[in-house]
Amino acid sequence: MAEKLGLYVHIPFCRSKCDYCDFYSLAGKEGRMDDYQKALLAHMKETAPLTRGWQVDTVYFGGGTPSFYGEKRLREVLKTVAKRFDLAKDAEITVECNPDSVDKKVFQALRRAGVNRISLGVQSAHDCELNCLHRPHTFQQAQRAVAAAREAKIKNISLDLIYGLPGQTMDSWKATVEHALSLIPQHLSCYGLKVEEGTRLAARVAAGEQLPDDDAQADRYLWTVGRLARAGYPQYEISNFAKPGFESRHNLRYWFTRPYIGFGPGAHSDFGGRRYSFVRDLDAYIDGVLHGGNVIDSSELIPQRERCGEYLMLRLRTAQGIDGV
């Protein structure tokens, strides 16, 4: 039986950059999308022979905003994955989406291409909180996006939410969770806001803006764990909750230290006993792939002792823990 492998595809384009985001993503670079597509497909074709004997059972498009990249390009990438890799018939294929860049037609095209899971960046049910983060959508658009995905017969929908936002109160967070539950998703990811160095949010905090403190975040987190459990979404990882059977198979591979290969600037991989990442530079990645330059940013062999430590640390993030291995 073939060993299982995950693929992560990084789409580094956004309509606009959110204040808290420190992922490698760029706004205003739509003109580079076609060149990036050429590099991405070439990189996949070059890498695929190294995966003989492995079966791909999860594919995850992250970003950035993959839905902003366009369903035509995403379909072309999936066609290449299906052609070049041993893609399992029951593979979990996820695309991250923002509510402002999807509709029923887009979801239908993605489903026909094999996408069976959507991760929707909702973040808050309050437009004032979304505006404060410079999110490019409203909560009403999020509601419409969920309805459109359902109309397109996508049956596995995950919603991302953030607690600890500027101006957020416990009551407004509770309302966000209740609004999210009313959309009846299969999965919820609830993250505490982190102030990352170099972001616009970090500059705002340095200038004196106040955020909910650690105790307030902890109160929201603990309430959320209980509320979602009562609603039928048991916690299976620190920030993740799902109806039974709808846990994210791709994300579980990270927490269970299972192998994956990433593509795109800033993407990480853990394959063949080596962990490596690619340059966080769109132009350098495109030029390196298409013209034979170096695109590796870092690479290291992981000693078994370190692997054991990572196994313990990551497993302890999950509800399953270390037992049942």
Backbone bond lengths (Angstrom), bond angles and torsions (degrees), N, CA, C in turn:
res aa  C-N    CA-C-N  psi(-1)  N-CA   C-N-CA  omega(-1)  CA-C   N-CA-C  phi
1 M - - - 1.465 - - 1.536 109.98 -
2 A 1.330 116.41 134.62 1.460 121.32 -178.29 1.521 110.63 -67.10
3 E 1.344 115.58 143.64 1.464 120.39 174.13 1.525 109.07 -72.83
4 K 1.325 115.76 153.86 1.459 121.22 -173.86 1.527 111.35 -94.79
5 L 1.322 115.33 144.72 1.462 122.58 -175.63 1.520 109.86 -140.28
6 G 1.320 116.69 143.43 1.456 121.30 174.40 1.517 111.11 -108.22
7 L 1.317 116.48 149.35 1.463 122.10 174.29 1.521 109.00 -117.06
8 Y 1.334 116.11 133.97 1.460 121.88 173.24 1.521 108.06 -115.30
9 V 1.325 117.66 128.20 1.465 122.80 -178.87 1.517 108.22 -116.76
10 H 1.327 116.19 113.91 1.463 120.11 -177.28 1.526 110.41 -90.27
11 I 1.324 115.24 126.70 1.465 121.83 176.93 1.531 106.95 -111.32
12 P 1.332 118.62 104.33 1.469 121.03 -168.23 1.528 114.74 -89.61
13 F 1.331 117.22 28.17 1.468 120.54 -177.25 1.526 110.62 -114.08
14 C 1.329 115.09 140.78 1.466 121.77 177.24 1.525 109.51 -138.22
15 R 1.312 114.72 153.33 1.468 118.68 172.34 1.525 109.61 -67.55
16 S 1.332 115.54 -40.49 1.465 121.46 176.61 1.516 108.00 -152.86
17 K 1.320 116.87 158.28 1.459 121.94 -176.60 1.531 109.21 -95.45
18 C 1.328 116.83 124.01 1.463 121.11 178.77 1.529 109.56 -74.04
19 D 1.327 116.19 149.81 1.462 120.84 -172.73 1.523 113.51 -62.85
20 Y 1.326 119.03 -28.36 1.464 121.55 -174.83 1.523 112.95 -93.67
21 C 1.320 118.59 -8.31 1.468 122.04 -168.02 1.523 112.29 -80.20
22 D 1.351 115.50 127.01 1.466 119.41 172.43 1.525 111.83 -118.59
23 F 1.354 116.67 11.20 1.463 119.39 171.52 1.531 108.90 -67.55
24 Y 1.338 116.09 156.13 1.460 117.86 179.12 1.529 108.88 -75.31
25 S 1.319 115.51 103.44 1.464 121.27 179.12 1.520 108.57 -149.72
26 L 1.324 115.31 153.19 1.457 121.51 -172.95 1.523 110.60 -133.03
27 A 1.320 116.41 137.06 1.464 121.34 172.93 1.525 108.65 -102.28
28 G 1.329 116.11 148.19 1.461 120.36 176.87 1.515 114.62 78.30
29 K 1.330 117.82 17.76 1.467 120.87 -178.62 1.526 112.46 -113.61
30 E 1.329 116.74 25.40 1.456 120.20 -178.00 1.530 112.70 -55.93
31 G 1.323 116.75 -29.09 1.459 121.15 -179.64 1.518 113.89 -64.16
32 R 1.326 116.99 -14.40 1.460 120.74 179.83 1.528 112.64 -98.75
33 M 1.319 117.38 0.43 1.460 120.13 -175.25 1.520 112.62 -61.43
34 D 1.319 118.10 -43.37 1.470 119.92 -177.57 1.531 111.15 -66.35
35 D 1.341 117.07 -41.16 1.465 119.45 177.39 1.523 110.73 -65.34
36 Y 1.326 116.21 -37.95 1.465 119.43 178.45 1.526 110.59 -64.65
37 Q 1.312 115.44 -39.15 1.468 118.98 179.02 1.526 110.64 -60.43
38 K 1.328 116.97 -43.42 1.472 120.43 178.40 1.526 110.84 -59.47
39 A 1.343 115.92 -43.76 1.455 120.06 -178.58 1.526 110.89 -67.74
40 L 1.315 116.86 -41.90 1.457 121.51 -178.82 1.525 111.13 -61.25
41 L 1.338 116.25 -47.22 1.461 119.93 -179.38 1.525 111.18 -66.96
42 A 1.328 116.62 -38.13 1.464 120.07 178.11 1.528 110.90 -64.76
43 H 1.323 115.96 -39.92 1.468 120.72 179.89 1.535 110.56 -64.64
44 M 1.317 116.73 -39.70 1.460 120.32 178.21 1.529 111.49 -64.90
45 K 1.321 116.15 -44.42 1.467 119.88 179.79 1.525 110.93 -62.39
46 E 1.331 116.48 -37.00 1.460 121.55 179.82 1.533 111.77 -69.85
47 T 1.320 116.05 -35.29 1.470 121.35 -175.16 1.524 112.82 -83.60
48 A 1.321 117.29 -32.56 1.468 121.48 -172.17 1.529 114.51 -50.83
49 P 1.349 120.36 -42.28 1.470 118.78 -178.89 1.524 113.85 -60.10
50 L 1.337 117.56 -23.70 1.465 121.23 179.96 1.528 111.81 -72.45
51 T 1.342 116.15 -12.77 1.473 119.98 -174.57 1.532 112.56 -104.06
52 R 1.318 117.28 14.62 1.461 118.94 177.77 1.528 109.60 -60.08
53 G 1.320 116.76 134.80 1.450 121.15 -175.57 1.518 113.19 91.98
54 W 1.336 117.05 -4.18 1.459 122.36 177.82 1.526 109.27 -113.40
55 Q 1.314 116.00 143.07 1.460 120.38 176.37 1.527 109.09 -112.72
56 V 1.324 115.69 127.47 1.468 121.45 179.65 1.530 108.58 -79.81
57 D 1.344 116.00 117.92 1.464 118.89 -179.85 1.523 113.05 -115.25
58 T 1.357 117.56 -3.15 1.463 120.39 170.81 1.523 109.18 -143.23
59 V 1.322 115.69 140.53 1.463 122.95 174.04 1.519 106.40 -131.68
60 Y 1.334 116.43 129.93 1.467 119.96 -176.25 1.522 109.55 -130.68
61 F 1.340 116.54 120.35 1.460 122.25 174.83 1.525 107.87 -95.97
62 G 1.346 116.40 112.95 1.456 121.38 179.19 1.514 110.95 -120.65
63 G 1.314 115.62 178.41 1.459 117.29 -176.35 1.505 113.40 -161.70
64 G 1.357 111.55 -154.23 1.445 128.37 14.34 1.512 112.95 57.89
65 T 1.333 113.30 -167.83 1.456 121.33 179.87 1.527 108.87 -129.62
66 P 1.347 117.73 92.05 1.470 119.54 -178.93 1.524 113.75 -54.45
67 S 1.345 117.74 -37.21 1.469 119.12 -178.86 1.526 111.21 -65.56
68 F 1.328 118.07 -26.44 1.463 122.10 177.33 1.531 110.94 -71.74
69 Y 1.328 116.33 -24.04 1.461 122.56 179.60 1.526 111.74 -67.06
70 G 1.327 116.61 -24.73 1.467 120.95 177.38 1.515 112.46 103.95
71 E 1.328 115.62 134.20 1.466 119.63 -176.30 1.533 112.21 -65.09
72 K 1.329 118.27 -28.21 1.462 120.25 179.78 1.522 110.80 -64.00
73 R 1.339 116.93 -44.67 1.463 119.86 179.18 1.531 110.82 -68.36
74 L 1.330 117.17 -39.82 1.464 119.80 178.86 1.521 110.73 -62.81
75 R 1.328 116.79 -39.91 1.465 119.86 178.23 1.524 110.64 -63.38
76 E 1.325 116.81 -38.72 1.469 120.85 179.75 1.534 110.60 -65.31
77 V 1.324 116.47 -39.62 1.466 120.05 177.24 1.530 110.11 -63.14
78 L 1.331 116.95 -45.47 1.461 119.96 -179.77 1.523 111.86 -64.58
79 K 1.302 116.79 -34.98 1.468 120.32 176.72 1.524 110.02 -62.62
80 T 1.330 116.23 -40.21 1.464 120.65 178.22 1.522 110.98 -67.14
81 V 1.339 116.63 -41.37 1.470 120.42 177.26 1.532 110.23 -58.95
82 A 1.327 116.21 -46.31 1.467 120.39 -178.45 1.529 111.90 -64.94
83 K 1.323 116.41 -33.84 1.462 120.79 -177.91 1.525 112.43 -78.64
84 R 1.346 116.71 -40.43 1.466 120.99 -170.42 1.526 114.39 -94.39
85 F 1.327 116.90 -24.09 1.462 120.94 -177.41 1.529 109.39 -114.95
86 D 1.319 115.47 162.57 1.462 121.17 174.01 1.529 107.08 -84.51
87 L 1.317 116.62 89.72 1.459 122.50 -175.60 1.526 109.60 -88.88
88 A 1.327 116.10 121.30 1.464 120.99 -179.43 1.524 110.79 -63.44
89 K 1.323 115.67 144.19 1.463 119.89 -179.67 1.519 112.17 -62.47
90 D 1.335 116.82 -30.97 1.461 120.32 -179.57 1.523 112.03 -102.82
91 A 1.340 117.17 24.72 1.465 120.74 -178.44 1.527 111.16 -58.63
92 E 1.321 115.83 140.13 1.463 121.38 172.33 1.533 107.50 -83.18
93 I 1.338 116.56 120.13 1.473 121.08 -178.12 1.521 108.32 -121.58
94 T 1.321 115.74 112.08 1.464 123.15 -173.84 1.517 111.08 -111.10
95 V 1.330 115.98 139.75 1.471 121.87 171.81 1.521 108.64 -125.64
96 E 1.329 116.78 125.22 1.453 120.94 172.72 1.528 108.82 -75.14
97 C 1.329 116.07 137.90 1.460 121.07 -177.73 1.524 110.22 -136.69
98 N 1.324 115.45 149.84 1.453 121.26 166.73 1.530 107.95 -103.57
99 P 1.322 117.65 144.97 1.467 120.23 -175.06 1.522 114.87 -59.71
100 D 1.340 117.75 -24.41 1.466 120.03 -176.24 1.520 113.22 -81.87
101 S 1.348 118.03 -8.32 1.471 119.39 -174.10 1.527 112.49 -120.75
102 V 1.340 116.94 25.17 1.463 120.19 178.89 1.526 110.78 -139.68
103 D 1.320 115.00 156.40 1.458 121.75 172.03 1.537 106.99 -154.56
104 K 1.306 116.74 -178.20 1.462 120.34 -176.66 1.523 111.58 -59.03
105 K 1.322 117.48 -40.91 1.464 121.39 -178.91 1.526 110.85 -61.67
106 V 1.320 116.85 -43.62 1.471 120.92 178.46 1.522 110.42 -62.52
107 F 1.321 116.90 -46.64 1.455 120.47 -179.31 1.528 111.77 -63.62
108 Q 1.315 117.06 -38.02 1.467 119.52 178.23 1.524 110.85 -63.12
109 A 1.338 116.21 -43.17 1.464 120.15 179.44 1.527 110.89 -64.28
110 L 1.333 116.99 -40.28 1.460 120.21 179.02 1.533 111.01 -66.20
111 R 1.333 116.65 -42.16 1.459 119.39 179.60 1.531 110.76 -62.40
112 R 1.328 116.92 -42.10 1.466 119.85 178.80 1.527 111.04 -63.37
113 A 1.346 116.77 -28.00 1.468 120.51 179.67 1.522 112.08 -81.23
114 G 1.329 117.04 -7.89 1.456 120.30 177.49 1.510 115.55 117.09
115 V 1.341 117.61 -6.99 1.464 120.57 179.86 1.531 108.78 -67.09
116 N 1.319 116.24 128.60 1.462 119.85 -179.32 1.527 113.19 -127.71
117 R 1.334 116.47 7.08 1.466 120.42 178.51 1.526 109.00 -146.09
118 I 1.322 116.46 132.81 1.456 122.71 178.80 1.523 108.51 -118.33
119 S 1.330 116.21 132.75 1.458 121.90 173.83 1.522 107.49 -112.29
120 L 1.325 116.20 111.34 1.459 121.60 -171.55 1.529 110.46 -103.35
121 G 1.320 116.46 124.80 1.458 121.64 179.65 1.520 111.25 -80.68
122 V 1.325 116.72 89.43 1.470 121.86 -179.49 1.521 109.83 -88.81
123 Q 1.315 117.56 -52.03 1.470 127.74 175.53 1.528 114.50 71.92
124 S 1.328 118.52 -46.25 1.466 120.57 179.94 1.526 109.28 -154.43
125 A 1.331 115.40 153.31 1.471 120.44 174.90 1.518 111.52 -93.94
126 H 1.331 117.05 4.67 1.471 121.16 -175.71 1.526 109.33 -115.59
127 D 1.301 117.09 119.53 1.458 120.62 -176.44 1.521 112.46 -62.11
128 C 1.343 117.69 -31.45 1.462 119.69 179.04 1.531 110.58 -64.17
129 E 1.351 117.27 -37.18 1.462 120.53 177.48 1.527 110.94 -71.46
130 L 1.331 116.88 -38.23 1.465 120.15 176.81 1.523 110.94 -63.87
131 N 1.325 116.94 -42.88 1.465 120.50 178.63 1.520 111.51 -62.24
132 C 1.319 115.40 -36.17 1.467 120.18 -178.92 1.528 111.29 -64.40
133 L 1.321 116.07 -28.51 1.464 121.35 178.82 1.523 112.80 -91.01
134 H 1.338 116.58 -5.40 1.464 123.23 -171.87 1.528 111.44 61.64
135 R 1.349 115.55 38.23 1.454 119.75 170.57 1.532 108.36 -71.71
136 P 1.351 118.81 142.54 1.474 120.75 -172.84 1.526 113.64 -90.30
137 H 1.336 118.81 27.03 1.457 120.28 -176.52 1.519 110.50 -149.93
138 T 1.320 115.97 169.19 1.461 122.92 174.60 1.524 108.82 -108.62
139 F 1.331 116.26 168.75 1.462 118.53 176.90 1.530 110.31 -69.30
140 Q 1.330 117.23 -32.57 1.463 119.14 177.19 1.524 110.45 -60.58
141 Q 1.319 117.69 -37.93 1.462 120.32 176.28 1.533 110.90 -64.67
142 A 1.320 116.39 -35.62 1.461 119.62 177.01 1.527 110.66 -64.30
143 Q 1.323 116.82 -43.03 1.465 120.76 177.56 1.526 110.65 -60.35
144 R 1.336 115.92 -43.21 1.463 119.97 179.13 1.532 111.15 -65.12
145 A 1.330 116.71 -37.19 1.462 120.05 -179.47 1.523 111.07 -65.06
146 V 1.329 117.15 -41.86 1.469 120.28 177.72 1.523 110.08 -62.62
147 A 1.334 116.54 -44.02 1.467 120.18 178.81 1.524 110.58 -62.22
148 A 1.331 117.25 -41.09 1.465 120.99 -179.61 1.527 111.00 -64.95
149 A 1.346 117.09 -40.15 1.467 120.19 178.69 1.526 110.36 -62.70
150 R 1.321 115.73 -40.55 1.464 119.27 179.25 1.531 110.90 -66.72
151 E 1.316 116.29 -41.54 1.466 119.85 178.21 1.528 110.53 -61.87
152 A 1.327 116.40 -30.98 1.468 121.38 178.97 1.532 111.79 -83.18
153 K 1.348 116.34 3.03 1.465 123.30 175.54 1.522 113.21 69.34
154 I 1.335 116.01 30.82 1.467 120.46 169.05 1.520 106.59 -87.93
155 K 1.320 116.51 120.18 1.465 121.34 -168.35 1.524 114.29 -102.80
156 N 1.314 117.28 0.72 1.470 120.71 -179.11 1.526 108.44 -127.51
157 I 1.318 116.00 100.52 1.467 122.01 -174.97 1.519 109.30 -119.59
158 S 1.327 115.59 126.85 1.461 122.21 176.64 1.523 109.24 -112.88
159 L 1.324 116.68 141.00 1.461 122.43 177.87 1.524 109.66 -116.51
160 D 1.331 116.68 133.44 1.466 122.10 174.33 1.523 109.47 -96.15
161 L 1.337 116.42 134.01 1.461 123.02 176.87 1.530 108.89 -131.11
162 I 1.336 116.54 153.19 1.471 121.35 179.32 1.517 109.81 -128.14
163 Y 1.344 116.13 129.99 1.464 119.97 173.22 1.531 109.31 -108.60
164 G 1.345 115.26 155.18 1.458 120.64 -176.80 1.519 113.33 91.73
165 L 1.336 116.75 20.08 1.464 121.15 -177.44 1.533 111.48 -73.14
166 P 1.332 117.72 157.80 1.464 120.62 174.37 1.528 110.58 -56.50
167 G 1.327 116.68 128.69 1.457 120.91 177.85 1.511 114.62 79.33
168 Q 1.322 117.80 -4.03 1.466 120.39 -178.59 1.531 110.14 -76.41
169 T 1.320 116.21 140.61 1.461 122.14 174.33 1.528 108.51 -114.44
170 M 1.321 116.05 170.11 1.462 118.79 175.71 1.519 110.59 -59.20
171 D 1.334 117.07 -41.23 1.462 120.12 -179.68 1.522 111.89 -64.60
172 S 1.344 117.09 -41.11 1.466 118.47 -179.05 1.533 110.51 -69.58
173 W 1.368 116.96 -33.33 1.459 119.24 175.79 1.525 110.66 -67.01
174 K 1.324 117.00 -43.70 1.460 119.70 178.13 1.530 110.68 -58.83
175 A 1.329 116.27 -40.26 1.466 120.15 179.13 1.527 110.65 -64.64
176 T 1.337 117.32 -39.88 1.464 120.62 177.23 1.522 110.71 -59.47
177 V 1.330 117.29 -46.21 1.468 121.02 -179.94 1.524 110.59 -62.62
178 E 1.341 116.60 -43.78 1.469 119.42 -179.10 1.526 110.90 -64.73
179 H 1.324 117.35 -40.41 1.472 120.08 176.85 1.526 110.55 -63.47
180 A 1.331 116.87 -40.00 1.463 119.96 178.50 1.533 110.51 -64.15
181 L 1.322 116.99 -42.74 1.460 120.33 179.01 1.526 111.36 -62.94
182 S 1.326 116.80 -32.50 1.466 119.54 179.97 1.528 111.97 -65.51
183 L 1.348 116.96 -19.35 1.464 121.19 178.38 1.536 111.81 -84.26
184 I 1.318 116.55 -5.48 1.476 124.59 176.42 1.545 111.53 51.59
185 P 1.332 117.23 57.70 1.470 119.28 174.93 1.519 110.08 -74.37
186 Q 1.328 116.11 167.72 1.457 120.09 175.16 1.535 111.12 -89.95
187 H 1.328 116.19 -18.15 1.468 120.72 -171.98 1.525 108.42 -150.30
188 L 1.326 116.27 145.38 1.467 122.02 175.76 1.528 109.10 -133.86
189 S 1.326 116.27 132.64 1.460 122.21 171.14 1.519 107.06 -112.15
190 C 1.325 117.52 122.65 1.461 122.64 -176.85 1.523 108.29 -121.50
191 Y 1.334 116.03 112.08 1.456 121.78 -173.44 1.517 111.15 -112.59
192 G 1.331 115.97 140.64 1.449 120.36 170.23 1.519 109.55 -78.00
193 L 1.333 116.94 136.29 1.464 120.72 -179.01 1.523 110.10 -63.24
194 K 1.322 116.54 130.11 1.458 121.93 174.71 1.521 108.95 -114.70
195 V 1.310 116.05 136.27 1.464 120.84 177.35 1.527 107.12 -90.57
196 E 1.327 115.67 106.98 1.456 121.19 -176.47 1.530 110.62 -95.17
197 E 1.316 114.84 137.37 1.464 120.63 -179.10 1.531 110.68 -57.90
198 G 1.321 115.97 136.98 1.456 121.40 176.96 1.509 115.24 89.47
199 T 1.338 117.94 -4.65 1.465 120.82 178.71 1.526 110.25 -88.57
200 R 1.333 115.12 163.85 1.467 119.03 176.35 1.523 111.10 -64.16
201 L 1.332 116.17 -32.49 1.458 119.26 178.26 1.522 110.47 -64.31
202 A 1.314 117.86 -39.42 1.462 120.93 177.98 1.526 110.72 -61.06
203 A 1.334 115.43 -39.63 1.468 119.17 178.31 1.525 110.64 -66.15
204 R 1.323 116.72 -37.92 1.472 120.85 178.60 1.525 110.74 -64.50
205 V 1.326 116.51 -42.83 1.471 120.39 179.40 1.527 110.42 -66.39
206 A 1.348 116.25 -40.67 1.459 120.09 178.29 1.530 111.55 -62.07
207 A 1.346 114.93 -28.52 1.467 119.64 179.77 1.526 112.15 -83.99
208 G 1.340 116.63 -0.74 1.457 119.32 173.96 1.516 116.40 114.77
209 E 1.340 118.37 -0.58 1.459 118.98 179.84 1.528 110.40 -67.81
210 Q 1.327 116.51 137.29 1.453 122.31 -177.72 1.533 110.74 -95.57
211 L 1.323 115.37 140.47 1.460 122.12 175.39 1.531 108.55 -121.38
212 P 1.333 117.44 159.00 1.470 119.28 172.77 1.531 109.76 -54.23
213 D 1.350 117.01 135.93 1.466 120.00 -176.35 1.530 111.52 -79.21
214 D 1.344 115.48 -179.69 1.463 120.22 -175.74 1.523 112.16 -61.10
215 D 1.332 117.17 -38.88 1.462 119.63 179.54 1.523 111.13 -64.40
216 A 1.340 116.72 -40.01 1.466 120.39 178.81 1.523 110.22 -65.79
217 Q 1.325 116.50 -40.48 1.477 119.28 177.02 1.524 110.32 -63.43
218 A 1.330 116.71 -41.23 1.467 119.90 -179.39 1.529 110.80 -63.73
219 D 1.323 116.74 -39.93 1.466 119.98 178.24 1.524 110.78 -61.21
220 R 1.322 116.89 -42.69 1.466 120.99 -179.80 1.526 110.93 -66.61
221 Y 1.313 115.11 -40.87 1.464 120.00 179.57 1.527 111.12 -62.08
222 L 1.317 116.81 -49.76 1.464 119.97 -177.39 1.520 111.62 -64.94
223 W 1.328 116.99 -38.58 1.467 119.27 175.99 1.526 109.98 -62.49
224 T 1.336 116.13 -41.37 1.468 121.03 -177.37 1.525 111.18 -63.24
225 V 1.332 117.59 -43.46 1.458 121.58 179.80 1.533 110.01 -57.11
226 G 1.337 116.29 -45.89 1.457 119.69 -179.45 1.512 112.86 -69.32
227 R 1.334 116.03 -42.97 1.468 119.63 -177.60 1.524 111.23 -64.43
228 L 1.318 117.32 -43.19 1.463 119.30 -178.17 1.530 111.37 -70.95
229 A 1.322 116.72 -33.72 1.471 118.76 176.00 1.530 110.13 -62.05
230 R 1.330 116.14 -43.26 1.473 119.49 179.35 1.525 111.55 -66.17
231 A 1.339 116.54 -27.55 1.463 121.00 -179.39 1.526 112.75 -85.05
232 G 1.345 117.29 -0.89 1.463 119.70 178.41 1.512 114.64 95.04
233 Y 1.356 116.08 20.02 1.465 121.29 178.18 1.531 108.71 -120.90
234 P 1.322 118.49 78.29 1.468 119.06 179.59 1.521 111.55 -62.13
235 Q 1.315 114.95 145.12 1.464 121.66 178.10 1.523 109.16 -73.31
236 Y 1.356 117.02 130.34 1.461 118.56 176.86 1.522 111.85 -119.27
237 E 1.326 116.85 -6.97 1.465 122.90 175.46 1.519 106.37 -155.50
238 I 1.307 118.24 163.47 1.465 121.17 -171.27 1.523 112.33 -46.69
239 S 1.317 118.08 -46.24 1.464 121.42 -174.45 1.518 114.19 -109.54
240 N 1.339 117.60 7.33 1.454 119.59 -169.63 1.525 113.24 -127.25
241 F 1.343 114.35 140.08 1.452 123.08 -173.41 1.533 107.55 -139.31
242 A 1.325 116.22 141.19 1.467 117.80 -177.04 1.510 111.11 -153.10
243 K 1.321 114.73 151.91 1.455 119.05 165.89 1.521 107.36 -63.72
244 P 1.325 118.40 144.67 1.467 120.57 -178.60 1.525 112.21 -51.38
245 G 1.337 115.17 129.43 1.459 120.88 -179.72 1.514 114.36 93.56
246 F 1.352 116.93 -5.94 1.465 119.97 -178.02 1.529 112.57 -115.35
247 E 1.323 117.35 19.62 1.461 120.17 173.99 1.541 108.97 -61.34
248 S 1.324 117.34 145.99 1.464 120.68 -179.36 1.528 109.82 -70.44
249 R 1.304 116.56 110.03 1.465 120.64 -179.83 1.526 111.25 -64.81
250 H 1.323 116.87 -35.57 1.465 119.02 -179.09 1.522 110.99 -68.21
251 N 1.321 117.43 -48.01 1.459 119.29 -179.47 1.528 111.90 -65.37
252 L 1.336 117.04 -33.12 1.456 119.38 176.99 1.518 111.50 -62.06
253 R 1.320 117.57 -28.78 1.462 117.88 -179.91 1.533 110.49 -67.39
254 Y 1.339 119.02 -31.10 1.457 120.28 174.89 1.528 110.17 -66.09
255 W 1.320 116.69 -47.32 1.463 121.23 -175.72 1.520 112.67 -72.62
256 F 1.335 116.81 -21.94 1.461 120.20 177.55 1.527 111.32 -99.49
257 T 1.337 117.14 11.60 1.477 124.83 177.69 1.525 112.31 54.24
258 R 1.313 115.78 44.06 1.459 120.97 177.17 1.532 109.86 -97.10
259 P 1.330 119.42 154.60 1.466 121.85 -170.21 1.534 114.16 -71.30
260 Y 1.335 113.85 146.90 1.463 120.95 176.68 1.523 108.48 -152.95
261 I 1.320 115.06 154.89 1.465 122.15 177.14 1.524 108.01 -123.51
262 G 1.324 116.33 131.00 1.458 121.87 178.08 1.515 111.72 -105.63
263 F 1.323 115.04 152.32 1.462 121.83 176.05 1.520 108.51 -129.76
264 G 1.333 116.47 140.59 1.447 120.56 176.44 1.522 112.73 112.07
265 P 1.334 117.57 161.22 1.464 121.24 -178.72 1.520 111.41 -62.34
266 G 1.331 116.04 129.32 1.448 121.22 -179.76 1.510 114.33 84.52
267 A 1.342 117.95 -6.18 1.465 120.68 -178.22 1.524 110.71 -72.69
268 H 1.338 115.47 145.60 1.455 122.20 179.19 1.524 110.06 -110.20
269 S 1.326 115.50 156.15 1.461 122.24 177.46 1.514 109.58 -139.00
270 D 1.319 115.21 155.16 1.463 122.57 172.41 1.524 106.05 -141.15
271 F 1.317 115.30 98.15 1.466 120.09 -171.49 1.522 109.40 -152.08
272 G 1.316 116.28 139.02 1.456 120.57 177.54 1.518 113.93 65.53
273 G 1.316 116.75 28.30 1.465 120.54 -179.94 1.510 113.97 79.94
274 R 1.331 117.18 2.79 1.466 121.74 -176.95 1.525 110.09 -121.21
275 R 1.306 115.40 139.29 1.453 120.74 173.34 1.529 107.67 -107.25
276 Y 1.323 116.61 131.64 1.466 119.47 -179.14 1.521 110.21 -147.93
277 S 1.327 115.57 161.94 1.461 121.19 179.08 1.518 109.35 -140.42
278 F 1.322 115.27 161.18 1.456 121.13 -179.51 1.527 110.58 -105.16
279 V 1.314 115.51 159.26 1.467 121.41 -176.15 1.534 110.83 -58.02
280 R 1.325 115.39 140.82 1.473 121.53 176.93 1.533 108.16 -88.17
281 D 1.303 115.76 63.15 1.464 121.10 -176.67 1.526 107.10 -154.41
282 L 1.320 116.73 110.59 1.462 121.44 -175.50 1.518 111.68 -58.10
283 D 1.337 117.71 -50.45 1.467 121.10 -176.99 1.523 111.41 -64.09
284 A 1.342 116.66 -41.52 1.467 120.02 -179.85 1.523 111.05 -66.08
285 Y 1.334 116.62 -36.83 1.470 120.13 178.30 1.530 110.26 -66.13
286 I 1.323 117.34 -48.13 1.467 120.90 -180.00 1.527 110.57 -59.78
287 D 1.336 115.90 -48.64 1.462 120.46 -177.34 1.530 110.64 -64.98
288 G 1.339 116.32 -40.80 1.453 119.55 -177.89 1.512 112.74 -65.58
289 V 1.332 116.97 -43.17 1.467 120.31 -179.49 1.518 111.01 -68.66
290 L 1.324 116.93 -45.29 1.470 120.13 -173.18 1.517 113.48 -79.18
291 H 1.347 117.18 -22.44 1.462 119.24 -175.61 1.522 113.49 -124.67
292 G 1.311 116.33 17.52 1.461 119.61 171.60 1.511 115.75 79.61
293 G 1.315 118.54 17.92 1.455 120.60 178.45 1.524 111.52 -83.73
294 N 1.314 115.91 176.95 1.466 121.06 -179.47 1.529 109.89 -85.38
295 V 1.324 116.88 126.67 1.462 120.42 178.09 1.528 112.13 -113.79
296 I 1.338 116.48 -0.19 1.465 120.35 179.96 1.528 109.48 -77.87
297 D 1.310 115.79 129.22 1.465 121.01 176.21 1.523 110.71 -93.71
298 S 1.337 116.57 -43.64 1.460 121.25 177.82 1.519 109.11 -149.12
299 S 1.345 115.70 152.12 1.463 120.41 -179.87 1.519 108.67 -156.33
300 E 1.335 116.77 134.43 1.458 119.57 179.04 1.529 110.35 -153.08
301 L 1.318 115.41 143.60 1.453 121.22 169.91 1.527 107.78 -80.17
302 I 1.322 117.22 138.37 1.451 121.28 -175.64 1.528 109.31 -101.56
303 P 1.342 117.72 115.11 1.474 120.25 178.41 1.523 111.23 -62.72
304 Q 1.322 116.14 152.09 1.463 120.74 -177.46 1.526 111.69 -58.72
305 R 1.314 117.98 -37.76 1.465 120.98 -179.77 1.525 110.33 -60.94
306 E 1.335 116.09 -42.82 1.465 120.13 178.71 1.526 110.51 -67.64
307 R 1.319 116.51 -37.67 1.468 120.43 176.79 1.529 110.45 -58.55
308 C 1.314 115.80 -42.58 1.469 119.53 -179.10 1.525 110.71 -63.54
309 G 1.332 116.73 -40.58 1.458 120.18 178.49 1.516 111.84 -65.21
310 E 1.322 116.29 -41.40 1.465 120.43 177.91 1.526 110.74 -64.61
311 Y 1.331 115.13 -40.28 1.462 119.47 179.47 1.527 110.41 -57.89
312 L 1.320 116.37 -47.04 1.460 120.20 -179.50 1.523 111.33 -64.39
313 M 1.334 116.40 -46.19 1.465 120.69 -176.93 1.523 111.83 -63.42
314 L 1.332 116.68 -46.04 1.460 120.08 -176.61 1.525 111.99 -73.58
315 R 1.322 116.79 -38.46 1.470 119.65 177.50 1.526 111.39 -62.23
316 L 1.321 116.62 -34.40 1.464 119.79 -179.03 1.527 112.20 -72.23
317 R 1.323 117.64 -9.41 1.473 120.41 171.46 1.518 111.74 -75.84
318 T 1.316 116.48 -17.18 1.466 120.37 -173.19 1.525 111.71 -101.63
319 A 1.323 115.08 158.38 1.465 120.22 176.40 1.527 110.50 -67.60
320 Q 1.322 116.50 -28.82 1.465 120.19 -179.25 1.523 111.42 -68.79
321 G 1.336 116.43 -31.55 1.450 120.63 178.81 1.518 112.80 65.03
322 I 1.335 115.48 -149.36 1.457 121.26 -174.51 1.518 111.44 -91.97
323 D 1.317 117.82 -20.52 1.462 120.45 -179.77 1.526 110.24 -71.33
324 G 1.301 116.75 161.24 1.462 122.30 173.20 1.503 113.57 75.11
325 V 1.321 117.64 22.44 1.470 121.03 -178.94 1.519 109.79 -72.21
